[in-house]
């Protein structure tokens, strides 16, 4: 069995090269080459081919490490802050209104001894 196709069953720790373990039938495995590096089988390693010029252009277009403009960053932060403050004010208003209104939605009766 070649090292680059050898698999270790994660359930019964059997080494095999099939899709499923021949002992327990499990499909959970890890390649042995993950822990033991397989040596290069070629006598002479393959030469690296130069990338076409379009590849560099695509890399630049798809690069996610572009810095976002500072104005956009502050705008996002401001919108988030405004939403957070608005939500907190709404919650406080609801809480204060809940103290003035009874459980069924009717106004609370005045305290005893109060003049109407």
DAURVEN-V295170 format. One record per residue. N is the residue number from 0. RES is the residue in one small letter. SS is DSSP state (2 for helix, 1 for strand, 0 for the rest). D_LAST is the distance of its C-alpha to the last C-alpha in Angstrom with 2 decimals. Layout:
BEGIN
N&RES&SS&D_LAST  N&RES&SS&D_LAST
END
This chain:
BEGIN
0&x&0&95.84  1&x&0&94.94  2&x&0&92.29  3&x&0&90.32  4&x&0&89.67  5&x&0&89.25  6&x&1&85.84  7&x&1&84.35  8&x&1&82.35  9&x&0&79.03  10&x&0&78.88  11&x&0&82.39  12&x&0&83.86  13&x&0&86.81  14&x&1&88.49  15&x&1&89.16  16&x&0&89.46  17&x&0&87.97  18&x&0&84.57  19&x&0&83.77  20&x&0&84.94  21&x&0&88.08  22&x&0&87.08  23&x&0&83.42  24&x&0&82.77  25&x&0&79.85  26&x&0&79.13  27&x&0&77.55  28&x&1&80.06  29&x&1&80.69  30&x&1&83.79  31&x&2&86.13  32&x&2&86.82  33&x&2&83.30  34&x&0&84.62  35&x&0&88.36  36&x&0&89.30  37&x&0&91.90  38&x&0&94.86  39&x&0&95.83  40&x&0&98.29  41&x&0&99.99  42&x&0&102.82  43&x&0&101.60  44&x&0&97.88  45&x&0&96.82  46&x&0&96.61  47&x&0&93.23  48&x&0&93.13  49&x&0&91.73  50&x&0&88.41  51&x&0&88.54  52&x&2&86.96  53&x&2&84.21  54&x&2&82.99  55&x&2&82.06  56&x&2&80.22  57&x&2&78.20  58&x&2&77.45  59&x&2&76.07  60&x&2&73.95  61&x&2&72.51  62&x&0&72.02  63&x&0&68.50  64&x&0&68.93  65&x&0&68.17  66&x&0&65.67  67&x&0&62.53  68&x&0&61.97  69&x&2&59.65  70&x&2&57.47  71&x&2&56.85  72&x&2&56.05  73&x&2&53.46  74&x&2&51.96  75&x&2&51.55  76&x&2&50.01  77&x&2&47.57  78&x&2&46.48  79&x&2&46.04  80&x&2&44.04  81&x&2&41.76  82&x&2&41.19  83&x&2&40.44  84&x&2&37.92  85&x&2&36.23  86&x&2&36.06  87&x&2&34.58  88&x&2&31.88  89&x&2&31.05  90&x&2&30.88  91&x&2&28.57  92&x&2&26.24  93&x&2&26.24  94&x&2&25.62  95&x&2&22.62  96&x&2&21.17  97&x&2&21.87  98&x&2&19.59  99&x&2&16.52  100&x&1&17.46  101&x&0&18.14  102&x&0&21.70  103&x&0&21.81  104&x&0&20.30  105&x&0&16.84  106&x&1&13.83  107&x&0&13.08  108&x&0&10.36  109&x&0&7.88  110&x&0&9.95  111&x&0&10.31  112&x&0&9.26  113&x&0&6.33  114&x&0&3.82  115&x&0&0.00
END
